[in-house]
């Protein structure tokens, strides 16, 4: 959910300090950590599920009786959603609804915002993209002009806002890894967004559309040849690679993109990547009957990120 583990990683620099003072955030951090580690230590999952269910019940009751619109509640919801995305939890929609209701009740941020609030807004936009691409939680906007664009674009905007809010340029993003890696990630997302949006808007199949999509896939594959999966931030391309795999019609392209997805899954271990790999053959099998974008709605809790 963040591109680089540095000054811009608000989970490390904002949420962990908050968890030290706020028990509800501490619980959410522990749940997210347990879910992340459970692929290697399965015994952690069951106790974390119990704490998760209790915490969601507590938040749900509070949202009806006496809503707590604090940054601590906001951070807790973000952490619980991240935990569910890591573990591939099918019930994550409950948390999406809670976050949407929270943002609607809290209203747009007022300037000047705190660094924590800026990070939470940034993460809400990221979650919005992956759960409803291009919406950035538009149906529950937290500002008059919701942030739109790919997660890489949202990240860039967040970083530049951070730089502008600091007296000293602590985030030296004009050089180094930012300049080297972010442009390629952004271009890959740009082509995937075009593929997704075109397929989402199409109502039927045509030879012209197929040729256009094949050209989009060709361009995206050419970009992927420049991709270093060991580079910082490479995990961000999971969504566009899945889009390319789902749209691919040739066996060669399908093998190529699923190969990248497999390597990304081995690197980050998110359960939904593995689940995405499992559903791809089913999406391909329905290719001439239903759009794969529409078919994805049938897979409860599947969020590729």
KOLKOL-876668 format. One record per residue: x, y, z of N, C-alpha, C in turn; chain; residue in one letter. Coordinates in steps of 0.02 Angstrom, whole numbers. Layout:
  n.east  n.north    n.up  ca.east  ca.north   ca.up  c.east  c.north    c.up  chaine  residu
       X        Y       Z        X         Y       Z       X        Y       Z       A       A
...
***
This chain:
  n.east  n.north    n.up  ca.east  ca.north   ca.up  c.east  c.north    c.up  chaine  residu
      41      -60       0        0         0       0      43       63       0       A       X
     108       55      10      155       110       1     208       86     -48       A       X
     238      133     -83      285       114    -136     354       96    -108       A       X
     379      140     -64      446       129     -36     443      130      40       A       X
     487       92      71      491        92     144     542      144     166       A       X
     520      206     166      564       262     184     524      314     222       A       X
     541      378     215      506       431     252     432      435     234       A       X
     414      412     174      344       415     153     302      357     178       A       X
     334      309     212      297       252     238     264      272     304       A       X
     202      294     298      165       317     357     147      261     405       A       X
     148      199     382      135       143     428     190      141     480       A       X
     251      152     459      307       151     505     312      216     545       A       X
     303      273     511      318       337     542     258      371     576       A       X
     198      349     560      138       379     591      96      329     630       A       X
      82      270     600       36       224     632      67      185     690       A       X
     130      166     684      162       131     740     168      176     802       A       X
     190      239     795      189       283     854     119      293     883       A       X
      69      298     838        0       305     862     -22      243     900       A       X
      -3      184     876      -21       122     910       9      118     980       A       X
      65      151     990       97       150    1056      53      184    1109       A       X
      11      231    1087      -31       268    1134    -105      251    1129       A       X
    -125      218    1075     -197       204    1064    -208      129    1061       A       X
    -240       99    1112     -250        27    1114    -287       -1    1053       A       X
    -336       36    1026     -374        11     970    -330        5     908       A       X
    -285       53     899     -238        50     842    -187       -6     854       A       X
    -166      -14     916     -119       -68     933    -148     -136     914       A       X
    -213     -146     929     -245      -210     911    -245     -220     835       A       X
    -260     -166     799     -262      -171     726    -194     -185     696       A       X
    -141     -156     724      -73      -170     702     -56     -244     713       A       X
     -76     -269     771      -62      -340     787    -100     -387     740       A       X
    -162     -369     723     -201      -410     677    -168     -411     608       A       X
    -149     -351     583     -117      -347     517     -52     -387     516       A       X
     -14     -382     570       50      -418     574      39     -493     575       A       X
     -10     -515     615      -25      -586     620     -49     -615     554       A       X
     -92     -578     519     -116      -600     454     -58     -606     404       A       X
     -13     -558     406       43      -558     360      90     -617     374       A       X
     100     -633     438      146      -686     457     113     -756     454       A       X
      47     -757     449       12      -822     455      26     -869     397       A       X
      49     -842     340       66      -887     284     125     -932     302       A       X
     168     -907     347      225      -946     370     215     -975     439       A       X
     171     -942     478      155      -967     546      79     -970     554       A       X
      47    -1022     527      -26     -1028     526     -60    -1022     594       A       X
     -24    -1039     647      -54     -1037     714     -75     -965     734       A       X
     -49     -914     701      -65      -845     719    -133     -824     693       A       X
    -159     -859     643     -219      -836     608    -282     -838     652       A       X
    -294     -895     684     -356      -903     722    -364     -852     779       A       X
    -313     -842     822     -321      -790     874    -331     -721     845       A       X
    -297     -706     789     -305      -641     757    -376     -631     730       A       X
    -406     -686     705     -475      -682     679    -523     -664     735       A       X
    -512     -692     794     -556      -677     851    -551     -603     870       A       X
    -491     -577     875     -480      -507     892    -510     -463     837       A       X
    -500     -482     774     -527      -444     718    -603     -440     722       A       X
    -637     -497     732     -710      -497     735    -735     -453     792       A       X
    -703     -457     849     -724      -416     906    -715     -342     892       A       X
    -659     -326     860     -645      -256     845    -694     -228     793       A       X
    -710     -267     743     -758      -244     693    -827     -235     724       A       X
    -846     -282     769     -910      -276     803    -912     -212     845       A       X
    -857     -198     879     -852      -137     920    -859      -75     877       A       X
    -825      -74     820     -828       -16     775    -897       -8     744       A       X
    -929      -64     727     -995       -62     696   -1047      -34     744       A       X
   -1045      -57     806    -1092       -32     857   -1081       42     870       A       X
   -1018       61     876    -1001       131     889   -1022      177     832       A       X
   -1019      152     771    -1037       194     713   -1111      210     712       A       X
   -1152      169     745    -1224       181     748   -1243      221     810       A       X
   -1214      203     867    -1233       233     931   -1200      302     939       A       X
   -1135      303     937    -1098       366     947   -1033      363     906       A       X
   -1037      384     843     -979       378     799    -917      413     826       A       X
    -861      377     824     -797       406     843    -760      423     778       A       X
    -754      487     763     -726       509     700    -653      531     707       A       X
    -619      501     755     -550       519     767    -503      488     716       A       X
    -442      513     714     -391       484     670    -373      413     692       A       X
    -383      398     757     -370       330     781    -418      280     750       A       X
    -482      299     746     -531       255     714    -515      247     640       A       X
    -498      302     608     -480       300     537    -421      253     526       A       X
    -369      261     567     -310       218     560    -327      145     572       A       X
    -372      132     619     -392        63     635    -427       31     575       A       X
    -471       68     543     -507        42     485    -458       28     427       A       X
    -411       73     416     -361        63     363    -321        0     377       A       X
    -297       -8     438     -256       -66     456    -295     -131     449       A       X
    -358     -131     469     -398      -192     463    -410     -211     390       A       X
    -420     -161     347     -429      -174     276    -365     -202     246       A       X
    -309     -172     264     -244      -196     239    -233     -268     261       A       X
    -251     -284     323     -244      -352     348    -286     -400     306       A       X
    -347     -380     290     -391      -423     250    -365     -432     178       A       X
    -335     -379     151     -308      -383      83    -249     -430      82       A       X
    -208     -429     133     -151      -474     138    -174     -546     141       A       X
    -225     -558     182     -248      -627     194    -300     -651     145       A       X
    -325     -607     102     -377      -627      54    -443     -640      88       A       X
    -460     -601     139     -521      -612     178    -583     -597     136       A       X
    -629     -643     133     -689      -634      92    -738     -584     122       A       X
    -733     -571     186     -779      -526     220    -755     -454     223       A       X
    -706     -437     181     -677      -371     184    -727     -316     165       A       X
    -781     -334     129     -830      -284     109    -861     -248     169       A       X
    -867     -283     225     -894      -252     286    -851     -192     306       A       X
    -786     -200     301     -739      -146     319    -741      -90     268       A       X
    -749     -106     203     -756       -53     153    -816       -9     170       A       X
    -871      -41     188     -932        -4     205    -921       40     266       A       X
    -886       13     316     -872        53     376    -828      112     361       A       X
    -777      102     318     -733       157     300    -771      210     261       A       X
    -813      188     214     -852       236     175    -898      278     219       A       X
    -932      245     267     -977       281     313    -937      328     357       A       X
    -879      306     379     -836       348     421    -815      412     384       A       X
    -793      404     322     -769       462     283    -826      510     268       A       X
    -885      483     256     -943       525     242    -962      566     304       A       X
    -959      533     362     -977       567     424    -923      618     445       A       X
    -861      602     433     -806       647     453    -803      709     409       A       X
    -821      700     345     -820       757     300    -751      771     273       A       X
    -747      822     229     -683       838     196    -632      864     246       A       X
    -568      849     234     -515       874     278    -510      949     276       A       X
    -494      979     332     -487      1051     335    -413     1069     341       A       X
    -392     1119     305     -323      1141     309    -313     1183     371       A       X
    -254     1179     403     -199      1134     385    -212     1064     412       A       X
    -196     1014     373     -203       945     395    -140      921     429       A       X
    -148      871     472      -90       842     506     -57      792     460       A       X
       7      776     471       40       725     430       3      658     433       A       X
     -24      641     492      -61       578     498    -123      580     455       A       X
    -160      635     456     -221       640     417    -206      636     342       A       X
    -152      668     320     -133       664     250    -117      592     229       A       X
     -83      556     274      -67       487     258    -130      444     255       A       X
    -176      454     301     -237       414     303    -281      429     241       A       X
    -281      491     220     -318       509     159    -286      475      99       A       X
    -220      478      96     -182       445      42    -199      370      39       A       X
    -199      337      96     -214       265      97    -287      250      81       A       X
    -332      295     100     -402       286      83    -412      289       7       A       X
    -375      334     -26     -378       339     -99    -350      277    -132       A       X
    -296      251    -105     -266       189    -132    -316      131    -126       A       X
    -345      124     -67     -395        71     -56    -453       80    -104       A       X
    -474      142    -114     -530       156    -159    -515      134    -230       A       X
    -453      145    -252     -435       124    -320    -439       49    -328       A       X
    -410       13    -281     -407       -60    -289    -475      -93    -280       A       X
    -517      -64    -238     -583       -95    -227    -633      -75    -281       A       X
    -628      -13    -304     -671        12    -359    -627       54    -404       A       X
    -591       24    -451     -542        61    -491    -569      127    -517       A       X
    -528      178    -510     -540       247    -532    -585      287    -485       A       X
    -617      254    -437     -664       291    -394    -629      328    -338       A       X
    -576      297    -310     -542       324    -251    -594      341    -197       A       X
    -638      293    -185     -693       302    -137    -736      362    -155       A       X
    -746      371    -220     -783       429    -244    -854      432    -216       A       X
    -883      374    -203     -951       373    -178    -954      397    -106       A       X
    -898      400     -73     -894       427      -5    -836      476      -2       A       X
    -838      526     -46     -781       572     -53    -765      607      12       A       X
    -701      614      28     -681       650      88    -656      719      71       A       X
    -666      739      10     -647       807     -11    -689      827     -71       A       X
    -694      892     -84     -734       915    -140    -706      891    -208       A       X
    -641      879    -212     -609       854    -272    -571      790    -255       A       X
    -604      732    -257     -569       670    -238    -510      657    -283       A       X
    -457      628    -254     -397       612    -292    -413      555    -340       A       X
    -397      566    -404     -409       515    -454    -343      494    -485       A       X
    -342      437    -517     -281       414    -549    -258      348    -520       A       X
    -202      325    -545     -175       261    -522    -142      269    -454       A       X
    -130      214    -419      -96       218    -354     -27      252    -359       A       X
       8      244    -416       73       277    -423      63      352    -426       A       X
      13      375    -463       -1       447    -467     -22      474    -399       A       X
     -63      436    -364      -84       457    -297     -24      462    -251       A       X
      21      413    -256       82       414    -215     124      475    -231       A       X
     133      491    -294      172       549    -313     143      613    -283       A       X
      77      619    -288       45       678    -261      55      683    -185       A       X
      49      626    -151       59       625     -79     130      646     -61       A       X
     179      620     -97      249       637     -84     262      711     -95       A       X
     236      738    -150      248       809    -164     212      853    -113       A       X
     154      832     -90      120       869     -37     161      867      28       A       X
     190      809      41      233       803     101     293      850      96       A       X
     323      852      38      381       896      29     362      969      39       A       X
     304      987      13      282      1056      18     264     1076      89       A       X
     249     1027     131      228      1042     200     286     1044     248       A       X
     347     1027     225      405      1023     268     453     1080     254       A       X
     482     1107     307      530      1161     299     593     1137     264       A       X
     612     1076     277      671      1048     246     650      991     201       A       X
     683      985     145      666       934      96     695      867     119       A       X
     659      835     166      682       772     193     673      716     142       A       X
     620      722     102      605       669      53     639      686     -13       A       X
     699      662     -23      737       678     -83     717      633    -140       A       X
     656      646    -167      628       602    -219     645      623    -290       A       X
     678      679    -298      694       701    -365     753      663    -394       A       X
     785      625    -352      842       586    -374     834      514    -351       A       X
     882      473    -367      884       404    -342     826      362    -365       A       X
     800      321    -318      751       270    -336     687      298    -364       A       X
     668      358    -342      606       388    -368     613      400    -443       A       X
     666      434    -462      677       451    -533     689      389    -575       A       X
     719      338    -545      736       278    -583     675      233    -594       A       X
     637      220    -541      586       168    -543     515      193    -555       A       X
     497      250    -527      427       273    -530     402      284    -601       A       X
     441      313    -647      415       323    -715     393      259    -749       A       X
     430      204    -741      411       142    -773     348      113    -741       A       X
     343      119    -674      283        95    -640     222      135    -665       A       X
     232      200    -672      177       243    -693     154      227    -764       A       X
     202      214    -809      184       196    -878     147      129    -881       A       X
     170       81    -841      136        16    -839      64       23    -815       A       X
      55       64    -763      -13        76    -739     -55      112    -792       A       X
     -25      159    -827      -62       197    -877     -92      151    -931       A       X
     -52      103    -955      -77        56   -1005    -130        9    -976       A       X
    -120      -13    -913     -169       -57    -882    -235      -22    -870       A       X
    -231       41    -850     -292        81    -841    -330       87    -906       A       X
    -294       98    -961     -326       102   -1027    -360       36   -1045       A       X
    -326      -19   -1031     -355       -85   -1045    -418      -96   -1003       A       X
    -413      -82    -939     -469       -94    -893    -529      -50    -913       A       X
    -516       15    -924     -570        62    -939    -603       44   -1005       A       X
    -564       25   -1055     -592         7   -1120    -635      -56   -1115       A       X
    -610     -106   -1078     -648      -168   -1071    -711     -156   -1029       A       X
    -706     -113    -979     -764       -98    -936    -818      -63    -976       A       X
    -798      -20   -1024     -846        19   -1062    -875      -19   -1121       A       X
    -841      -73   -1142     -864      -109   -1202    -925     -152   -1185       A       X
    -972     -153   -1232    -1033      -192   -1221   -1034     -257   -1261       A       X
    -991     -262   -1311     -988      -324   -1350    -918     -331   -1380       A       X
    -907     -389   -1409     -842      -404   -1439    -842     -383   -1512       A       X
    -784     -359   -1535     -776      -343   -1605    -704     -355   -1626       A       X
    -693     -365   -1690     -626      -376   -1715    -583     -314   -1703       A       X
    -612     -256   -1714     -575      -193   -1704    -553     -186   -1631       A       X
    -599     -201   -1585     -582      -196   -1514    -528     -246   -1495       A       X
    -533     -307   -1520     -482      -358   -1506    -413     -336   -1530       A       X
    -410     -307   -1590     -346      -284   -1616    -318     -227   -1573       A       X
    -362     -183   -1552     -340      -127   -1509    -312     -153   -1443       A       X
    -347     -200   -1413     -325      -227   -1349    -260     -266   -1356       A       X
    -252     -301   -1412     -189      -337   -1424    -131     -288   -1429       A       X
    -143     -230   -1458      -90      -179   -1463     -74     -151   -1394       A       X
    -125     -142   -1353     -114      -119   -1284     -72     -170   -1245       A       X
     -88     -233   -1253      -51      -286   -1219      22     -287   -1244       A       X
      32     -277   -1309      100      -276   -1337     141     -220   -1305       A       X
     111     -161   -1299      147      -104   -1270     163     -116   -1196       A       X
     114     -145   -1160      125      -158   -1089     179     -211   -1079       A       X
     179     -261   -1122      230      -313   -1116     299     -285   -1130       A       X
     304     -240   -1179      368      -208   -1194     394     -169   -1133       A       X
     349     -136   -1097      369      -100   -1037     392     -148    -982       A       X
     357     -204    -977      375      -253    -925     445     -282    -934       A       X
     468     -281    -996      536      -306   -1009     589     -261    -977       A       X
     569     -199    -962      614      -152    -928     608     -156    -852       A       X
     562     -198    -829      546      -202    -758     594     -247    -720       A       X
     618     -222    -664      661      -262    -619     619     -279    -557       A       X
     598     -341    -552      554      -360    -497     590     -358    -429       A       X
     655     -354    -430      693      -349    -367     702     -276    -346       A       X
     680     -230    -388      689      -158    -374     641     -135    -320       A       X
     659      -82    -283      612       -55    -233     547      -34    -265       A       X
     492      -52    -234      426       -32    -258     396      -74    -313       A       X
     432     -126    -336      407      -165    -393     341     -201    -376       A       X
     328     -212    -312      266      -245    -292     203     -206    -315       A       X
     212     -142    -331      154      -100    -348     122     -121    -414       A       X
     158     -159    -456      131      -175    -522      86     -237    -523       A       X
      70     -264    -466       27      -324    -465     -38     -313    -503       A       X
     -73     -258    -488     -137      -245    -521    -131     -240    -596       A       X
     -86     -198    -623      -81      -195    -697     -60     -260    -730       A       X
     -19     -300    -696        1      -364    -725     -59     -411    -726       A       X
     -99     -410    -674     -160      -451    -674    -207     -430    -729       A       X
    -215     -365    -738     -258      -339    -792    -233     -364    -860       A       X
    -168     -361    -870     -139      -384    -934    -150     -458    -943       A       X
    -142     -496    -890     -152      -569    -894    -225     -585    -911       A       X
    -270     -550    -877     -342      -563    -888    -363     -546    -959       A       X
    -334     -493    -987     -353      -471   -1054    -318     -510   -1109       A       X
    -262     -543   -1094     -223      -578   -1145    -264     -633   -1179       A       X
    -254     -639   -1244     -289      -691   -1282    -242     -746   -1305       A       X
    -178     -731   -1313     -131      -782   -1336    -101     -821   -1277       A       X
     -86     -884   -1288      -56      -924   -1235      12     -896   -1214       A       X
      48     -869   -1262      114      -841   -1247     108     -782   -1199       A       X
      63     -736   -1213       53      -678   -1168      27     -700   -1100       A       X
     -17     -748   -1099      -44      -773   -1035      11     -803    -992       A       X
      54     -843   -1023      110      -872    -986     157     -818    -961       A       X
     169     -768   -1002      216      -715    -984     191     -676    -922       A       X
     129     -654    -925      104      -613    -870      90     -653    -806       A       X
      66     -715    -814       56      -756    -754     124     -773    -723       A       X
     176     -778    -764      243      -790    -737     265     -733    -693       A       X
     252     -671    -715      270      -612    -674     228     -611    -610       A       X
     163     -626    -617      119      -627    -558     143     -678    -507       A       X
     163     -735    -531      188      -788    -486     249     -765    -448       A       X
     295     -732    -482      355      -706    -449     338     -652    -398       A       X
     288     -610    -414      267      -559    -367     234     -590    -306       A       X
     194     -642    -317      163      -676    -261     216     -707    -216       A       X
     266     -738    -245      320      -767    -206     358     -714    -166       A       X
     359     -653    -193      395      -599    -160     356     -569    -102       A       X
     291     -555    -112      252      -519     -61     206     -564     -20       A       X
     185     -621     -50      145      -669     -12      73     -651      -1       A       X
      45     -602     -37      -24      -584     -27     -70     -639     -55       A       X
    -117     -660     -15     -160      -716     -34    -202     -702     -96       A       X
    -222     -639    -105     -264      -622    -162    -227     -627    -229       A       X
    -160     -622    -227     -122      -632    -289    -127     -706    -309       A       X
    -119     -749    -261     -125      -821    -274    -195     -838    -298       A       X
    -244     -808    -266     -314      -820    -285    -327     -793    -356       A       X
    -296     -735    -371     -303      -707    -438    -275     -754    -491       A       X
    -218     -784    -477     -189      -833    -523    -236     -892    -534       A       X
    -271     -912    -481     -316      -969    -486    -378     -954    -528       A       X
    -401     -891    -527     -463      -874    -563    -450     -855    -636       A       X
    -389     -841    -654     -374      -821    -722    -399     -871    -774       A       X
    -385     -937    -766     -411      -984    -816    -487     -982    -823       A       X
    -522     -968    -768     -595      -963    -771    -616     -900    -810       A       X
    -579     -845    -801     -594      -784    -839    -582     -795    -913       A       X
    -527     -830    -930     -512      -843   -1000    -565     -888   -1032       A       X
    -590     -935    -993     -640      -982   -1020    -706     -947   -1037       A       X
    -719     -891   -1003     -782      -854   -1015    -773     -797   -1065       A       X
    -715     -795   -1097     -695      -737   -1137    -748     -716   -1188       A       X
    -780     -762   -1222     -828      -745   -1274    -900     -739   -1248       A       X
    -908     -745   -1183     -975      -743   -1153    -985     -680   -1111       A       X
    -934     -661   -1073     -940      -605   -1027    -873     -571   -1019       A       X
    -874     -506   -1010     -813      -469    -998    -780     -492    -933       A       X
    -714     -500    -934     -681      -522    -873    -689     -471    -817       A       X
    -697     -407    -834     -709      -355    -783    -774     -369    -747       A       X
    -826     -387    -785     -891      -403    -755    -887     -469    -716       A       X
    -850     -516    -743     -845      -582    -711    -811     -578    -643       A       X
    -766     -530    -635     -730      -524    -571    -777     -511    -512       A       X
    -834     -479    -526     -881      -463    -473    -908     -526    -439       A       X
    -903     -583    -473     -929      -646    -445    -883     -676    -392       A       X
    -822     -649    -387     -773      -677    -340    -770     -633    -277       A       X
    -807     -655    -227     -815      -615    -166    -748     -602    -132       A       X
    -736     -538    -117     -677      -520     -79    -612     -520    -119       A       X
    -615     -533    -184     -554      -535    -224    -533     -464    -243       A       X
    -480     -441    -214     -452      -374    -228    -378     -384    -245       A       X
    -361     -372    -307     -292      -382    -329    -251     -319    -316       A       X
    -201     -325    -274     -158      -266    -260     -91     -290    -232       A       X
***
